[in-house]
Amino acid sequence: MNIRSKIFGGGNAAEEPVVVTAKKPKGAKADTLNSIPVVREEIRRGNTREADRHRLPDQEVRITHNGRGLTVGLINLSGGGAMVEGDFEPLLWDRVDLHLGENGTTECAVRWLKGGRVGLEFAHETRLDCSADEQAVLLREVIARSFPDIEFEGPAEPVSSPPDDSELRASRRHPLIWLGEIHHDFQSTPVRLRNISQTGAMIECSTPLRVGAEPLLDLGEAGQVATTVTWVAGDSAGLRFHEPFDMTRLARSKPEVAPDRWERPSYLQPGPAADSPWDEKWGRISLGELRQDLEGFLKR
C-alpha cells in the first residue's frame, strides 16, 4: 500500500481503500437456517426408533418342529415373537419349540411364512416347568389367593379325572403371566417371566444384560432370587438360580391375565390375521374354566 498516494492522490488509491466499510457477514445467511453449526452438549440417551426389534446377524438357535430338531438362523427377537430362517417348511399355526439356551425353551406358534423366513409368536402365559400335579396345586393356590372372585364358567359339574390325566392337564394352557424386577448395576428394571423352574428362568428385559452378570430377581411377595446370566439374545436372557427355587412361592405373588388379543411387533406385521392362535387352536382356557378344572382335580 502507498501512503503518499493515499494522502496526495494519484496511483491506484481508489482501488485500495484505507478503511474497508463492507465486511463479510457472519452467522446465518439470508433465508438460510442451516448455516449455523449447533454444538450438541448432550449425547442421545434413548432409542427413538419406532421398531421394537433386535437384529441378530449370524446367530443360530435350535428349534423342534414335528419331533425334529434342527438349527436355524435367528433374525429378530423381541416383543413376544421371533423371526427365523432355516431348512424347514412349517404350516401356519404349527407348534415350534424355540431353544435359546439354558432355561430358554419357549413354545411358539407359526404366524406367517415368507421367502424362507418364518414368523413365530411366543406363548402368552408364563411356562411353569414342573410336573402336571405340582402345576395344578400351584395354579389352584394362585387362583384362591389372587382371584377369589372368579366364578365357574358353565354348569359346575363334578369332574372325575382318571389317574393318568396329567398329560391332559399339562396340555391345557393357563392364561397367567408372572412379572418381576431385575436389580442390577444400581438400577431396577421390570421384567416378564417367559418360563421358570427350580433351576432358572427366561426373562424378557428392556435393559441390556451381559453373560456372567449376577442380577437379583425380585418376584415381589414370592421373594428375591440370586441369579447368574447364562445367555442373552435380543431382549431375552436366561438366568440360572444360585439355589433351587421353590415353585410354590409363586402363589404369593399376583400374576397378570393374558389379554384376549395379541398386538404383533413390527417385524411380525406381514402376518395373516390379528387373532391369536393360542386361544382356540392350542387349548388356552379362561381363568373360570381353569378354576373349574382344578377344583375337580383337587377334590378327587
NUZA-136091 format. One record per residue (C-alpha): residue number from 1; residue in one letter; chain; x, y, z. Coordinates in nm, 2 decimals, padded with zeros to 4 digits. Each point is the difference from the previous one (the first is absolute). Example, Ala and Ser with C-alpha at 12.3 -4.5 7.8 and 13.67 -1.06 7.14 Angstrom:
2
[1,"A","A",[01.23,-00.45,00.78]]
[2,"S","A",[00.14,00.34,-00.07]]
This chain:
300
[1,"M","A",[00.00,00.00,00.00]]
[2,"N","A",[00.14,00.36,-00.10]]
[3,"I","A",[-00.08,00.24,00.28]]
[4,"R","A",[00.11,00.31,-00.20]]
[5,"S","A",[-00.24,-00.09,-00.28]]
[6,"K","A",[-00.27,-00.04,00.26]]
[7,"I","A",[00.07,00.35,00.14]]
[8,"F","A",[00.08,00.21,-00.31]]
[9,"G","A",[-00.18,-00.20,-00.25]]
[10,"G","A",[00.11,-00.18,-00.31]]
[11,"G","A",[00.08,-00.36,-00.06]]
[12,"N","A",[-00.26,-00.26,00.07]]
[13,"A","A",[-00.13,00.16,00.32]]
[14,"A","A",[-00.37,-00.06,-00.10]]
[15,"E","A",[00.07,-00.36,-00.04]]
[16,"E","A",[00.17,-00.04,00.34]]
[17,"P","A",[-00.23,00.15,00.27]]
[18,"V","A",[00.16,00.07,00.34]]
[19,"V","A",[-00.31,-00.09,00.18]]
[20,"V","A",[-00.21,-00.29,-00.11]]
[21,"T","A",[-00.36,00.08,00.08]]
[22,"A","A",[-00.16,-00.32,-00.14]]
[23,"K","A",[00.06,-00.31,00.22]]
[24,"K","A",[-00.07,-00.35,-00.08]]
[25,"P","A",[-00.32,-00.11,00.18]]
[26,"K","A",[00.03,-00.25,00.28]]
[27,"G","A",[-00.26,-00.24,00.14]]
[28,"A","A",[-00.31,-00.10,-00.19]]
[29,"K","A",[-00.03,00.08,-00.37]]
[30,"A","A",[-00.31,00.17,-00.12]]
[31,"D","A",[-00.30,-00.24,-00.01]]
[32,"T","A",[00.23,-00.28,00.12]]
[33,"L","A",[-00.02,-00.17,00.34]]
[34,"N","A",[00.24,-00.28,-00.06]]
[35,"S","A",[00.31,00.21,-00.02]]
[36,"I","A",[00.05,00.03,00.38]]
[37,"P","A",[00.16,-00.31,00.15]]
[38,"V","A",[-00.16,-00.10,00.33]]
[39,"V","A",[00.22,-00.18,00.24]]
[40,"R","A",[-00.18,-00.29,00.17]]
[41,"E","A",[00.08,00.00,00.37]]
[42,"E","A",[-00.20,-00.31,00.09]]
[43,"I","A",[00.04,-00.35,-00.15]]
[44,"R","A",[-00.31,-00.19,-00.12]]
[45,"R","A",[-00.13,-00.19,00.30]]
[46,"G","A",[-00.28,-00.20,-00.15]]
[47,"N","A",[-00.09,-00.21,-00.31]]
[48,"T","A",[-00.26,00.21,-00.19]]
[49,"R","A",[-00.05,-00.26,-00.27]]
[50,"E","A",[-00.36,-00.11,-00.03]]
[51,"A","A",[00.10,-00.37,-00.06]]
[52,"D","A",[00.03,-00.22,00.31]]
[53,"R","A",[00.21,-00.26,-00.17]]
[54,"H","A",[00.35,-00.13,00.08]]
[55,"R","A",[00.19,-00.11,-00.31]]
[56,"L","A",[00.23,-00.29,00.08]]
[57,"P","A",[00.23,-00.06,-00.30]]
[58,"D","A",[00.17,-00.33,-00.03]]
[59,"Q","A",[-00.16,-00.15,00.31]]
[60,"E","A",[-00.13,-00.35,-00.01]]
[61,"V","A",[-00.24,-00.18,00.24]]
[62,"R","A",[-00.16,-00.34,00.03]]
[63,"I","A",[-00.37,-00.07,-00.07]]
[64,"T","A",[-00.22,-00.30,00.03]]
[65,"H","A",[-00.28,-00.05,-00.26]]
[66,"N","A",[-00.20,-00.31,-00.04]]
[67,"G","A",[00.24,-00.19,00.22]]
[68,"R","A",[00.30,00.10,-00.22]]
[69,"G","A",[00.28,00.21,00.14]]
[70,"L","A",[00.19,00.23,-00.22]]
[71,"T","A",[00.21,00.32,00.00]]
[72,"V","A",[-00.13,00.32,-00.15]]
[73,"G","A",[00.11,00.36,-00.03]]
[74,"L","A",[-00.15,00.24,00.25]]
[75,"I","A",[-00.08,00.33,-00.19]]
[76,"N","A",[-00.20,00.20,00.25]]
[77,"L","A",[-00.11,-00.06,00.36]]
[78,"S","A",[-00.22,00.25,00.19]]
[79,"G","A",[-00.35,00.09,00.11]]
[80,"G","A",[-00.13,-00.35,00.06]]
[81,"G","A",[00.11,-00.15,-00.33]]
[82,"A","A",[00.29,-00.10,-00.22]]
[83,"M","A",[00.10,-00.02,-00.37]]
[84,"V","A",[00.20,-00.31,-00.10]]
[85,"E","A",[00.14,-00.13,-00.32]]
[86,"G","A",[00.10,-00.36,-00.07]]
[87,"D","A",[-00.06,-00.33,-00.19]]
[88,"F","A",[-00.34,-00.08,00.12]]
[89,"E","A",[-00.35,00.05,-00.14]]
[90,"P","A",[-00.26,00.04,00.27]]
[91,"L","A",[-00.37,00.08,-00.05]]
[92,"L","A",[-00.19,00.29,00.15]]
[93,"W","A",[-00.08,-00.05,00.37]]
[94,"D","A",[00.25,-00.29,00.03]]
[95,"R","A",[00.16,-00.03,00.34]]
[96,"V","A",[00.38,00.07,00.01]]
[97,"D","A",[00.21,-00.03,00.31]]
[98,"L","A",[00.28,00.27,00.00]]
[99,"H","A",[00.31,-00.09,00.20]]
[100,"L","A",[00.20,00.32,00.08]]
[101,"G","A",[00.22,-00.15,00.27]]
[102,"E","A",[-00.01,-00.13,00.35]]
[103,"N","A",[-00.35,00.04,00.15]]
[104,"G","A",[-00.09,00.17,-00.33]]
[105,"T","A",[-00.24,-00.24,-00.17]]
[106,"T","A",[-00.31,00.19,-00.13]]
[107,"E","A",[-00.31,-00.13,-00.16]]
[108,"C","A",[-00.09,00.19,-00.32]]
[109,"A","A",[-00.26,00.00,-00.27]]
[110,"V","A",[00.07,00.06,-00.37]]
[111,"R","A",[-00.16,00.33,-00.09]]
[112,"W","A",[00.12,00.06,-00.36]]
[113,"L","A",[00.22,-00.14,-00.27]]
[114,"K","A",[00.18,00.21,-00.26]]
[115,"G","A",[00.32,-00.05,-00.21]]
[116,"G","A",[00.14,-00.28,00.21]]
[117,"R","A",[-00.05,00.19,00.32]]
[118,"V","A",[-00.24,-00.09,00.28]]
[119,"G","A",[-00.18,00.23,00.25]]
[120,"L","A",[-00.05,-00.15,00.34]]
[121,"E","A",[-00.22,00.11,00.28]]
[122,"F","A",[00.09,-00.09,00.36]]
[123,"A","A",[-00.25,-00.16,00.23]]
[124,"H","A",[-00.17,00.27,00.20]]
[125,"E","A",[00.01,-00.17,00.34]]
[126,"T","A",[00.30,-00.06,00.23]]
[127,"R","A",[00.11,-00.35,-00.05]]
[128,"L","A",[00.02,-00.19,00.33]]
[129,"D","A",[00.26,-00.27,-00.03]]
[130,"C","A",[-00.11,-00.25,00.26]]
[131,"S","A",[-00.22,-00.31,00.00]]
[132,"A","A",[-00.36,00.02,-00.10]]
[133,"D","A",[-00.11,-00.08,00.36]]
[134,"E","A",[00.23,00.27,00.15]]
[135,"Q","A",[-00.12,00.25,-00.25]]
[136,"A","A",[-00.37,-00.08,00.08]]
[137,"V","A",[00.06,00.06,00.37]]
[138,"L","A",[00.19,00.32,-00.07]]
[139,"L","A",[-00.27,00.14,-00.23]]
[140,"R","A",[-00.28,-00.09,00.24]]
[141,"E","A",[00.17,00.19,00.28]]
[142,"V","A",[00.07,00.30,-00.23]]
[143,"I","A",[-00.37,00.02,-00.10]]
[144,"A","A",[-00.11,-00.04,00.36]]
[145,"R","A",[00.24,00.28,00.12]]
[146,"S","A",[-00.01,00.25,-00.29]]
[147,"F","A",[-00.33,-00.06,-00.18]]
[148,"P","A",[-00.25,-00.11,00.27]]
[149,"D","A",[-00.29,00.16,-00.18]]
[150,"I","A",[00.05,-00.19,-00.32]]
[151,"E","A",[-00.32,-00.21,-00.06]]
[152,"F","A",[-00.03,-00.33,-00.17]]
[153,"E","A",[-00.10,00.01,-00.37]]
[154,"G","A",[-00.28,-00.23,-00.10]]
[155,"P","A",[-00.17,-00.25,00.23]]
[156,"A","A",[00.21,-00.10,00.30]]
[157,"E","A",[00.01,-00.38,-00.05]]
[158,"P","A",[00.23,-00.23,00.19]]
[159,"V","A",[00.30,-00.10,-00.21]]
[160,"S","A",[00.11,-00.36,00.02]]
[161,"S","A",[00.36,00.00,-00.11]]
[162,"P","A",[00.17,-00.33,-00.09]]
[163,"P","A",[00.33,-00.08,00.17]]
[164,"D","A",[00.19,00.06,-00.32]]
[165,"D","A",[-00.14,00.35,-00.08]]
[166,"S","A",[00.32,00.19,00.07]]
[167,"E","A",[00.08,00.04,-00.37]]
[168,"L","A",[-00.35,00.14,-00.06]]
[169,"R","A",[00.04,00.26,00.28]]
[170,"A","A",[00.35,00.10,-00.13]]
[171,"S","A",[-00.13,00.05,-00.35]]
[172,"R","A",[-00.27,00.25,00.10]]
[173,"R","A",[00.16,00.34,00.01]]
[174,"H","A",[-00.06,00.23,00.30]]
[175,"P","A",[-00.02,00.38,-00.08]]
[176,"L","A",[00.23,00.13,00.28]]
[177,"I","A",[00.31,00.22,-00.04]]
[178,"W","A",[00.24,00.06,00.28]]
[179,"L","A",[00.20,00.32,00.02]]
[180,"G","A",[00.29,00.11,00.21]]
[181,"E","A",[00.30,00.24,00.02]]
[182,"I","A",[00.37,-00.04,-00.06]]
[183,"H","A",[00.23,00.19,00.24]]
[184,"H","A",[00.34,00.05,-00.18]]
[185,"D","A",[00.26,00.27,-00.04]]
[186,"F","A",[-00.17,00.23,00.25]]
[187,"Q","A",[-00.33,00.00,-00.19]]
[188,"S","A",[-00.32,-00.20,00.00]]
[189,"T","A",[-00.18,-00.11,-00.32]]
[190,"P","A",[-00.34,-00.17,-00.04]]
[191,"V","A",[00.02,-00.34,-00.16]]
[192,"R","A",[-00.24,-00.26,-00.13]]
[193,"L","A",[00.04,-00.37,00.08]]
[194,"R","A",[-00.02,-00.21,-00.32]]
[195,"N","A",[00.06,-00.31,00.20]]
[196,"I","A",[00.12,-00.10,00.34]]
[197,"S","A",[00.12,-00.32,00.17]]
[198,"Q","A",[00.18,-00.11,00.31]]
[199,"T","A",[00.34,00.06,-00.17]]
[200,"G","A",[-00.05,00.32,-00.20]]
[201,"A","A",[-00.22,00.23,-00.21]]
[202,"M","A",[-00.03,00.17,-00.33]]
[203,"I","A",[-00.08,00.37,00.02]]
[204,"E","A",[-00.09,00.28,-00.24]]
[205,"C","A",[00.18,00.31,00.11]]
[206,"S","A",[00.05,00.35,-00.16]]
[207,"T","A",[00.33,00.06,00.17]]
[208,"P","A",[00.31,-00.17,-00.17]]
[209,"L","A",[00.15,-00.27,00.21]]
[210,"R","A",[00.34,-00.16,-00.05]]
[211,"V","A",[00.08,-00.37,00.04]]
[212,"G","A",[00.16,-00.07,00.34]]
[213,"A","A",[-00.18,00.29,00.17]]
[214,"E","A",[-00.17,-00.09,00.33]]
[215,"P","A",[-00.33,00.20,00.03]]
[216,"L","A",[-00.25,-00.05,00.27]]
[217,"L","A",[-00.34,-00.11,-00.12]]
[218,"D","A",[-00.28,00.15,00.21]]
[219,"L","A",[-00.33,-00.18,-00.02]]
[220,"G","A",[-00.18,00.22,00.26]]
[221,"E","A",[-00.18,-00.21,00.26]]
[222,"A","A",[00.16,-00.31,-00.14]]
[223,"G","A",[00.34,00.12,00.11]]
[224,"Q","A",[00.33,00.09,-00.15]]
[225,"V","A",[00.23,-00.24,-00.19]]
[226,"A","A",[00.37,00.03,-00.06]]
[227,"T","A",[00.08,-00.08,-00.36]]
[228,"T","A",[00.27,-00.02,-00.27]]
[229,"V","A",[-00.06,00.10,-00.36]]
[230,"T","A",[00.09,-00.30,-00.22]]
[231,"W","A",[-00.10,00.13,-00.34]]
[232,"V","A",[-00.14,00.31,-00.17]]
[233,"A","A",[-00.20,00.03,-00.33]]
[234,"G","A",[-00.16,00.33,-00.08]]
[235,"D","A",[-00.22,00.10,00.29]]
[236,"S","A",[-00.01,-00.35,00.14]]
[237,"A","A",[00.24,-00.15,00.25]]
[238,"G","A",[00.05,-00.33,00.18]]
[239,"L","A",[00.05,00.00,00.38]]
[240,"R","A",[00.15,-00.28,00.21]]
[241,"F","A",[-00.11,00.00,00.36]]
[242,"H","A",[00.27,-00.03,00.26]]
[243,"E","A",[-00.22,-00.21,00.22]]
[244,"P","A",[-00.30,-00.22,-00.09]]
[245,"F","A",[-00.32,00.20,-00.02]]
[246,"D","A",[-00.32,-00.12,00.17]]
[247,"M","A",[-00.26,00.04,-00.27]]
[248,"T","A",[-00.28,00.02,00.26]]
[249,"R","A",[00.13,00.34,00.09]]
[250,"L","A",[-00.15,00.14,-00.32]]
[251,"A","A",[-00.34,-00.03,00.15]]
[252,"R","A",[00.08,00.29,00.23]]
[253,"S","A",[00.03,00.25,-00.29]]
[254,"K","A",[-00.29,00.10,-00.21]]
[255,"P","A",[00.05,-00.06,-00.38]]
[256,"E","A",[-00.17,00.18,-00.28]]
[257,"V","A",[-00.25,-00.16,-00.23]]
[258,"A","A",[00.09,-00.03,-00.37]]
[259,"P","A",[-00.20,00.23,-00.23]]
[260,"D","A",[-00.26,-00.14,-00.23]]
[261,"R","A",[00.18,00.15,-00.30]]
[262,"W","A",[00.37,00.03,-00.08]]
[263,"E","A",[00.16,00.30,-00.15]]
[264,"R","A",[00.27,-00.11,-00.24]]
[265,"P","A",[00.34,00.17,00.00]]
[266,"S","A",[00.11,00.19,-00.32]]
[267,"Y","A",[00.19,-00.29,-00.15]]
[268,"L","A",[-00.30,-00.23,00.02]]
[269,"Q","A",[-00.23,00.24,-00.18]]
[270,"P","A",[-00.01,-00.20,-00.32]]
[271,"G","A",[-00.19,-00.27,00.19]]
[272,"P","A",[-00.35,-00.10,-00.11]]
[273,"A","A",[-00.27,00.05,00.27]]
[274,"A","A",[00.01,00.21,00.32]]
[275,"D","A",[-00.15,-00.28,00.21]]
[276,"S","A",[00.23,-00.21,00.20]]
[277,"P","A",[00.04,-00.37,-00.07]]
[278,"W","A",[00.04,-00.07,00.37]]
[279,"D","A",[-00.37,00.05,00.09]]
[280,"E","A",[-00.18,-00.28,-00.19]]
[281,"K","A",[00.25,-00.20,-00.19]]
[282,"W","A",[00.25,-00.05,00.28]]
[283,"G","A",[-00.24,-00.06,00.29]]
[284,"R","A",[00.04,00.32,00.20]]
[285,"I","A",[-00.28,00.02,00.26]]
[286,"S","A",[-00.14,00.29,00.20]]
[287,"L","A",[00.05,00.04,00.37]]
[288,"G","A",[-00.35,-00.12,00.08]]
[289,"E","A",[00.05,-00.31,-00.20]]
[290,"L","A",[00.33,-00.06,00.16]]
[291,"R","A",[-00.14,00.03,00.35]]
[292,"Q","A",[-00.28,-00.25,-00.09]]
[293,"D","A",[00.26,-00.24,-00.13]]
[294,"L","A",[00.22,00.03,00.31]]
[295,"E","A",[-00.28,-00.03,00.24]]
[296,"G","A",[-00.10,-00.33,-00.15]]
[297,"F","A",[00.35,-00.13,00.00]]
[298,"L","A",[00.08,00.10,00.36]]
[299,"K","A",[-00.33,-00.14,00.14]]
[300,"R","A",[00.07,-00.35,-00.11]]
